[in-house]
Amino acid sequence: MSEHRVIVYPPSEAGGRRVGIDDRVLGVAYSLHDLTVFLQNAGLTGWDELDVLESDLIEWHEGGPEVWTP
């Protein structure tokens, strides 16, 4: 999975952020916990929220891990 690009898109008007790996959308995360679960299900087993916060695999658009609403 390390060669894949994880993108956390800007917050939507309804809240939450779309999460994708390469061209595949995993879903809409409403928290860091949601994002962590999506990534675990995509193959990053054993990762916790701290791993997600520190990862260089994740490209955050319009706000970092603390921004979940517009």
Biopython code that builds the backbone (N, CA, C, O; Angstrom):
import numpy as np
from Bio.PDB.StructureBuilder import StructureBuilder

atoms = [
    (1, "MET", "N", (0.821, -1.193, 0.000)),
    (1, "MET", "CA", (0.000, 0.000, 0.000)),
    (1, "MET", "C", (0.864, 1.255, 0.000)),
    (1, "MET", "O", (0.370, 2.326, -0.355)),
    (2, "SER", "N", (2.113, 1.166, 0.379)),
    (2, "SER", "CA", (2.936, 2.356, 0.537)),
    (2, "SER", "C", (3.140, 3.130, -0.758)),
    (2, "SER", "O", (3.440, 4.323, -0.701)),
    (3, "GLU", "N", (2.991, 2.508, -1.915)),
    (3, "GLU", "CA", (3.155, 3.243, -3.160)),
    (3, "GLU", "C", (1.863, 3.932, -3.607)),
    (3, "GLU", "O", (1.862, 4.630, -4.621)),
    (4, "HIS", "N", (0.787, 3.752, -2.885)),
    (4, "HIS", "CA", (-0.496, 4.355, -3.232)),
    (4, "HIS", "C", (-0.627, 5.736, -2.605)),
    (4, "HIS", "O", (-0.018, 6.029, -1.576)),
    (5, "ARG", "N", (-1.425, 6.567, -3.239)),
    (5, "ARG", "CA", (-1.662, 7.923, -2.762)),
    (5, "ARG", "C", (-3.009, 7.997, -2.058)),
    (5, "ARG", "O", (-4.042, 7.686, -2.652)),
    (6, "VAL", "N", (-3.001, 8.404, -0.807)),
    (6, "VAL", "CA", (-4.227, 8.570, -0.026)),
    (6, "VAL", "C", (-4.570, 10.054, -0.027)),
    (6, "VAL", "O", (-3.742, 10.893, 0.332)),
    (7, "ILE", "N", (-5.801, 10.372, -0.436)),
    (7, "ILE", "CA", (-6.228, 11.767, -0.487)),
    (7, "ILE", "C", (-7.422, 11.954, 0.434)),
    (7, "ILE", "O", (-8.400, 11.208, 0.375)),
    (8, "VAL", "N", (-7.319, 12.975, 1.291)),
    (8, "VAL", "CA", (-8.448, 13.390, 2.115)),
    (8, "VAL", "C", (-8.895, 14.728, 1.532)),
    (8, "VAL", "O", (-8.207, 15.741, 1.662)),
    (9, "TYR", "N", (-10.060, 14.712, 0.887)),
    (9, "TYR", "CA", (-10.575, 15.872, 0.176)),
    (9, "TYR", "C", (-11.105, 16.928, 1.143)),
    (9, "TYR", "O", (-11.300, 16.636, 2.323)),
    (10, "PRO", "N", (-11.342, 18.152, 0.662)),
    (10, "PRO", "CA", (-11.859, 19.212, 1.531)),
    (10, "PRO", "C", (-13.199, 18.833, 2.165)),
    (10, "PRO", "O", (-13.939, 18.014, 1.621)),
    (11, "PRO", "N", (-13.503, 19.430, 3.308)),
    (11, "PRO", "CA", (-14.796, 19.166, 3.952)),
    (11, "PRO", "C", (-15.953, 19.566, 3.025)),
    (11, "PRO", "O", (-15.884, 20.585, 2.338)),
    (12, "SER", "N", (-17.004, 18.758, 3.015)),
    (12, "SER", "CA", (-18.184, 19.080, 2.214)),
    (12, "SER", "C", (-19.098, 20.000, 3.014)),
    (12, "SER", "O", (-18.939, 20.152, 4.225)),
    (13, "GLU", "N", (-20.042, 20.600, 2.334)),
    (13, "GLU", "CA", (-21.009, 21.477, 3.009)),
    (13, "GLU", "C", (-21.825, 20.712, 4.057)),
    (13, "GLU", "O", (-22.235, 21.281, 5.069)),
    (14, "ALA", "N", (-22.056, 19.425, 3.807)),
    (14, "ALA", "CA", (-22.824, 18.593, 4.740)),
    (14, "ALA", "C", (-21.966, 18.075, 5.888)),
    (14, "ALA", "O", (-22.482, 17.455, 6.818)),
    (15, "GLY", "N", (-20.666, 18.325, 5.830)),
    (15, "GLY", "CA", (-19.741, 17.814, 6.831)),
    (15, "GLY", "C", (-19.090, 16.538, 6.358)),
    (15, "GLY", "O", (-19.623, 15.844, 5.491)),
    (16, "GLY", "N", (-17.958, 16.230, 6.915)),
    (16, "GLY", "CA", (-17.218, 15.042, 6.524)),
    (16, "GLY", "C", (-16.318, 15.321, 5.333)),
    (16, "GLY", "O", (-16.466, 16.324, 4.635)),
    (17, "ARG", "N", (-15.382, 14.407, 5.122)),
    (17, "ARG", "CA", (-14.405, 14.541, 4.041)),
    (17, "ARG", "C", (-14.328, 13.235, 3.272)),
    (17, "ARG", "O", (-14.201, 12.160, 3.859)),
    (18, "ARG", "N", (-14.404, 13.338, 1.957)),
    (18, "ARG", "CA", (-14.270, 12.155, 1.105)),
    (18, "ARG", "C", (-12.828, 11.666, 1.202)),
    (18, "ARG", "O", (-11.894, 12.466, 1.252)),
    (19, "VAL", "N", (-12.658, 10.359, 1.228)),
    (19, "VAL", "CA", (-11.343, 9.743, 1.344)),
    (19, "VAL", "C", (-11.139, 8.822, 0.152)),
    (19, "VAL", "O", (-12.001, 8.003, -0.166)),
    (20, "GLY", "N", (-9.996, 8.962, -0.503)),
    (20, "GLY", "CA", (-9.710, 8.117, -1.653)),
    (20, "GLY", "C", (-8.296, 7.579, -1.626)),
    (20, "GLY", "O", (-7.390, 8.173, -1.043)),
    (21, "ILE", "N", (-8.133, 6.436, -2.275)),
    (21, "ILE", "CA", (-6.811, 5.881, -2.526)),
    (21, "ILE", "C", (-6.700, 5.745, -4.029)),
    (21, "ILE", "O", (-7.474, 5.028, -4.663)),
    (22, "ASP", "N", (-5.723, 6.445, -4.594)),
    (22, "ASP", "CA", (-5.571, 6.530, -6.038)),
    (22, "ASP", "C", (-6.888, 7.013, -6.645)),
    (22, "ASP", "O", (-7.327, 8.118, -6.324)),
    (23, "ASP", "N", (-7.528, 6.234, -7.500)),
    (23, "ASP", "CA", (-8.782, 6.647, -8.136)),
    (23, "ASP", "C", (-10.009, 6.055, -7.454)),
    (23, "ASP", "O", (-11.123, 6.229, -7.950)),
    (24, "ARG", "N", (-9.842, 5.373, -6.351)),
    (24, "ARG", "CA", (-10.947, 4.692, -5.667)),
    (24, "ARG", "C", (-11.373, 5.477, -4.430)),
    (24, "ARG", "O", (-10.543, 5.806, -3.582)),
    (25, "VAL", "N", (-12.671, 5.776, -4.329)),
    (25, "VAL", "CA", (-13.204, 6.466, -3.153)),
    (25, "VAL", "C", (-13.563, 5.424, -2.100)),
    (25, "VAL", "O", (-14.288, 4.469, -2.379)),
    (26, "LEU", "N", (-13.049, 5.617, -0.886)),
    (26, "LEU", "CA", (-13.316, 4.688, 0.211)),
    (26, "LEU", "C", (-14.595, 5.037, 0.951)),
    (26, "LEU", "O", (-15.261, 4.156, 1.494)),
    (27, "GLY", "N", (-14.942, 6.325, 0.976)),
    (27, "GLY", "CA", (-16.134, 6.767, 1.681)),
    (27, "GLY", "C", (-15.942, 8.165, 2.214)),
    (27, "GLY", "O", (-15.007, 8.868, 1.830)),
    (28, "VAL", "N", (-16.832, 8.564, 3.101)),
    (28, "VAL", "CA", (-16.770, 9.890, 3.723)),
    (28, "VAL", "C", (-16.448, 9.702, 5.202)),
    (28, "VAL", "O", (-17.168, 9.019, 5.930)),
    (29, "ALA", "N", (-15.360, 10.318, 5.624)),
    (29, "ALA", "CA", (-14.948, 10.259, 7.025)),
    (29, "ALA", "C", (-15.433, 11.516, 7.736)),
    (29, "ALA", "O", (-15.376, 12.616, 7.186)),
    (30, "TYR", "N", (-15.907, 11.339, 8.955)),
    (30, "TYR", "CA", (-16.376, 12.458, 9.775)),
    (30, "TYR", "C", (-15.448, 12.718, 10.951)),
    (30, "TYR", "O", (-15.694, 13.610, 11.762)),
    (31, "SER", "N", (-14.365, 11.924, 11.040)),
    (31, "SER", "CA", (-13.411, 12.079, 12.130)),
    (31, "SER", "C", (-12.124, 11.345, 11.771)),
    (31, "SER", "O", (-12.073, 10.586, 10.803)),
    (32, "LEU", "N", (-11.106, 11.581, 12.557)),
    (32, "LEU", "CA", (-9.844, 10.877, 12.376)),
    (32, "LEU", "C", (-10.037, 9.376, 12.587)),
    (32, "LEU", "O", (-9.398, 8.558, 11.925)),
    (33, "HIS", "N", (-10.922, 9.028, 13.512)),
    (33, "HIS", "CA", (-11.215, 7.611, 13.756)),
    (33, "HIS", "C", (-11.796, 6.965, 12.490)),
    (33, "HIS", "O", (-11.370, 5.877, 12.103)),
    (34, "ASP", "N", (-12.763, 7.625, 11.847)),
    (34, "ASP", "CA", (-13.344, 7.097, 10.608)),
    (34, "ASP", "C", (-12.262, 6.882, 9.552)),
    (34, "ASP", "O", (-12.217, 5.834, 8.908)),
    (35, "LEU", "N", (-11.396, 7.872, 9.377)),
    (35, "LEU", "CA", (-10.314, 7.756, 8.400)),
    (35, "LEU", "C", (-9.421, 6.568, 8.718)),
    (35, "LEU", "O", (-9.036, 5.817, 7.821)),
    (36, "THR", "N", (-9.094, 6.397, 9.979)),
    (36, "THR", "CA", (-8.246, 5.274, 10.397)),
    (36, "THR", "C", (-8.897, 3.942, 10.048)),
    (36, "THR", "O", (-8.225, 3.035, 9.557)),
    (37, "VAL", "N", (-10.187, 3.817, 10.293)),
    (37, "VAL", "CA", (-10.907, 2.582, 9.971)),
    (37, "VAL", "C", (-10.883, 2.321, 8.465)),
    (37, "VAL", "O", (-10.635, 1.194, 8.040)),
    (38, "PHE", "N", (-11.140, 3.361, 7.649)),
    (38, "PHE", "CA", (-11.090, 3.205, 6.190)),
    (38, "PHE", "C", (-9.721, 2.674, 5.761)),
    (38, "PHE", "O", (-9.640, 1.754, 4.947)),
    (39, "LEU", "N", (-8.660, 3.246, 6.299)),
    (39, "LEU", "CA", (-7.316, 2.842, 5.901)),
    (39, "LEU", "C", (-6.967, 1.445, 6.395)),
    (39, "LEU", "O", (-6.270, 0.702, 5.705)),
    (40, "GLN", "N", (-7.439, 1.084, 7.572)),
    (40, "GLN", "CA", (-7.234, -0.287, 8.059)),
    (40, "GLN", "C", (-7.919, -1.280, 7.125)),
    (40, "GLN", "O", (-7.348, -2.317, 6.786)),
    (41, "ASN", "N", (-9.143, -0.960, 6.711)),
    (41, "ASN", "CA", (-9.885, -1.841, 5.811)),
    (41, "ASN", "C", (-9.246, -1.914, 4.427)),
    (41, "ASN", "O", (-9.432, -2.892, 3.702)),
    (42, "ALA", "N", (-8.490, -0.875, 4.061)),
    (42, "ALA", "CA", (-7.816, -0.845, 2.768)),
    (42, "ALA", "C", (-6.454, -1.537, 2.803)),
    (42, "ALA", "O", (-5.780, -1.630, 1.777)),
    (43, "GLY", "N", (-6.042, -2.025, 3.982)),
    (43, "GLY", "CA", (-4.799, -2.786, 4.050)),
    (43, "GLY", "C", (-3.768, -2.289, 5.028)),
    (43, "GLY", "O", (-2.743, -2.946, 5.207)),
    (44, "LEU", "N", (-3.988, -1.162, 5.669)),
    (44, "LEU", "CA", (-3.034, -0.668, 6.662)),
    (44, "LEU", "C", (-3.394, -1.227, 8.035)),
    (44, "LEU", "O", (-3.641, -0.474, 8.977)),
    (45, "THR", "N", (-3.420, -2.528, 8.136)),
    (45, "THR", "CA", (-3.799, -3.183, 9.383)),
    (45, "THR", "C", (-2.793, -2.843, 10.474)),
    (45, "THR", "O", (-1.591, -2.746, 10.228)),
    (46, "GLY", "N", (-3.301, -2.669, 11.656)),
    (46, "GLY", "CA", (-2.449, -2.349, 12.789)),
    (46, "GLY", "C", (-2.219, -0.863, 12.975)),
    (46, "GLY", "O", (-1.618, -0.448, 13.966)),
    (47, "TRP", "N", (-2.689, -0.058, 12.038)),
    (47, "TRP", "CA", (-2.526, 1.385, 12.176)),
    (47, "TRP", "C", (-3.525, 1.926, 13.185)),
    (47, "TRP", "O", (-4.660, 1.457, 13.273)),
    (48, "ASP", "N", (-3.077, 2.929, 13.949)),
    (48, "ASP", "CA", (-3.992, 3.631, 14.846)),
    (48, "ASP", "C", (-4.023, 5.106, 14.437)),
    (48, "ASP", "O", (-3.391, 5.486, 13.451)),
    (49, "GLU", "N", (-4.744, 5.927, 15.176)),
    (49, "GLU", "CA", (-4.908, 7.325, 14.809)),
    (49, "GLU", "C", (-3.578, 8.082, 14.806)),
    (49, "GLU", "O", (-3.386, 8.986, 13.993)),
    (50, "LEU", "N", (-2.675, 7.728, 15.692)),
    (50, "LEU", "CA", (-1.364, 8.382, 15.723)),
    (50, "LEU", "C", (-0.574, 8.068, 14.450)),
    (50, "LEU", "O", (0.087, 8.949, 13.899)),
    (51, "ASP", "N", (-0.640, 6.828, 13.983)),
    (51, "ASP", "CA", (0.022, 6.461, 12.728)),
    (51, "ASP", "C", (-0.525, 7.290, 11.569)),
    (51, "ASP", "O", (0.235, 7.748, 10.715)),
    (52, "VAL", "N", (-1.831, 7.480, 11.542)),
    (52, "VAL", "CA", (-2.467, 8.263, 10.481)),
    (52, "VAL", "C", (-2.006, 9.718, 10.554)),
    (52, "VAL", "O", (-1.697, 10.321, 9.527)),
    (53, "LEU", "N", (-1.958, 10.281, 11.753)),
    (53, "LEU", "CA", (-1.521, 11.666, 11.924)),
    (53, "LEU", "C", (-0.101, 11.896, 11.423)),
    (53, "LEU", "O", (0.196, 12.954, 10.868)),
    (54, "GLU", "N", (0.774, 10.920, 11.614)),
    (54, "GLU", "CA", (2.188, 11.078, 11.291)),
    (54, "GLU", "C", (2.569, 10.593, 9.895)),
    (54, "GLU", "O", (3.726, 10.721, 9.496)),
    (55, "SER", "N", (1.621, 10.042, 9.153)),
    (55, "SER", "CA", (1.931, 9.423, 7.872)),
    (55, "SER", "C", (2.181, 10.433, 6.757)),
    (55, "SER", "O", (1.468, 11.429, 6.628)),
    (56, "ASP", "N", (3.199, 10.160, 5.961)),
    (56, "ASP", "CA", (3.461, 10.943, 4.759)),
    (56, "ASP", "C", (2.674, 10.415, 3.565)),
    (56, "ASP", "O", (2.730, 11.004, 2.486)),
    (57, "LEU", "N", (1.940, 9.313, 3.738)),
    (57, "LEU", "CA", (1.127, 8.740, 2.661)),
    (57, "LEU", "C", (-0.124, 9.562, 2.389)),
    (57, "LEU", "O", (-0.724, 9.452, 1.320)),
    (58, "ILE", "N", (-0.520, 10.388, 3.358)),
    (58, "ILE", "CA", (-1.811, 11.063, 3.285)),
    (58, "ILE", "C", (-1.635, 12.502, 2.814)),
    (58, "ILE", "O", (-0.841, 13.269, 3.359)),
    (59, "GLU", "N", (-2.406, 12.841, 1.779)),
    (59, "GLU", "CA", (-2.417, 14.193, 1.227)),
    (59, "GLU", "C", (-3.710, 14.872, 1.691)),
    (59, "GLU", "O", (-4.805, 14.482, 1.287)),
    (60, "TRP", "N", (-3.572, 15.879, 2.534)),
    (60, "TRP", "CA", (-4.721, 16.584, 3.106)),
    (60, "TRP", "C", (-5.030, 17.803, 2.250)),
    (60, "TRP", "O", (-4.144, 18.625, 2.015)),
    (61, "HIS", "N", (-6.263, 17.940, 1.779)),
    (61, "HIS", "CA", (-6.675, 19.088, 0.980)),
    (61, "HIS", "C", (-7.551, 20.008, 1.824)),
    (61, "HIS", "O", (-8.537, 19.574, 2.420)),
    (62, "GLU", "N", (-7.176, 21.281, 1.865)),
    (62, "GLU", "CA", (-7.930, 22.323, 2.573)),
    (62, "GLU", "C", (-8.183, 22.002, 4.040)),
    (62, "GLU", "O", (-9.323, 21.960, 4.501)),
    (63, "GLY", "N", (-7.108, 21.780, 4.745)),
    (63, "GLY", "CA", (-7.196, 21.528, 6.182)),
    (63, "GLY", "C", (-6.586, 20.182, 6.523)),
    (63, "GLY", "O", (-6.644, 19.237, 5.737)),
    (64, "GLY", "N", (-6.014, 20.114, 7.680)),
    (64, "GLY", "CA", (-5.368, 18.897, 8.137)),
    (64, "GLY", "C", (-6.317, 18.008, 8.916)),
    (64, "GLY", "O", (-7.535, 18.122, 8.779)),
    (65, "PRO", "N", (-5.765, 17.123, 9.734)),
    (65, "PRO", "CA", (-6.548, 16.121, 10.442)),
    (65, "PRO", "C", (-7.495, 16.673, 11.504)),
    (65, "PRO", "O", (-8.315, 15.935, 12.049)),
    (66, "GLU", "N", (-7.384, 17.960, 11.797)),
    (66, "GLU", "CA", (-8.290, 18.545, 12.791)),
    (66, "GLU", "C", (-9.530, 19.176, 12.149)),
    (66, "GLU", "O", (-10.411, 19.644, 12.870)),
    (67, "VAL", "N", (-9.622, 19.203, 10.819)),
    (67, "VAL", "CA", (-10.714, 19.872, 10.106)),
    (67, "VAL", "C", (-11.657, 18.843, 9.477)),
    (67, "VAL", "O", (-11.259, 18.100, 8.580)),
    (68, "TRP", "N", (-12.903, 18.802, 9.950)),
    (68, "TRP", "CA", (-13.888, 17.847, 9.430)),
    (68, "TRP", "C", (-15.181, 18.514, 8.983)),
    (68, "TRP", "O", (-16.045, 17.853, 8.407)),
    (69, "THR", "N", (-15.327, 19.797, 9.236)),
    (69, "THR", "CA", (-16.508, 20.544, 8.785)),
    (69, "THR", "C", (-16.030, 21.791, 8.043)),
    (69, "THR", "O", (-14.926, 22.276, 8.291)),
    (70, "PRO", "N", (-16.858, 22.311, 7.134)),
    (70, "PRO", "CA", (-16.442, 23.496, 6.364)),
    (70, "PRO", "C", (-16.347, 24.750, 7.229)),
    (70, "PRO", "O", (-16.011, 25.822, 6.727)),
]
sb = StructureBuilder()
sb.init_structure("model")
sb.init_model(0)
sb.init_chain("A")
sb.init_seg("    ")
for serial, (resi, resn, name, xyz) in enumerate(atoms, 1):
    if name == "N":
        sb.init_residue(resn, " ", resi, " ")
    sb.init_atom(name, np.array(xyz, "f"), 0.0, 1.0, " ", f" {name:<3s}", serial, name[0])
structure = sb.get_structure()
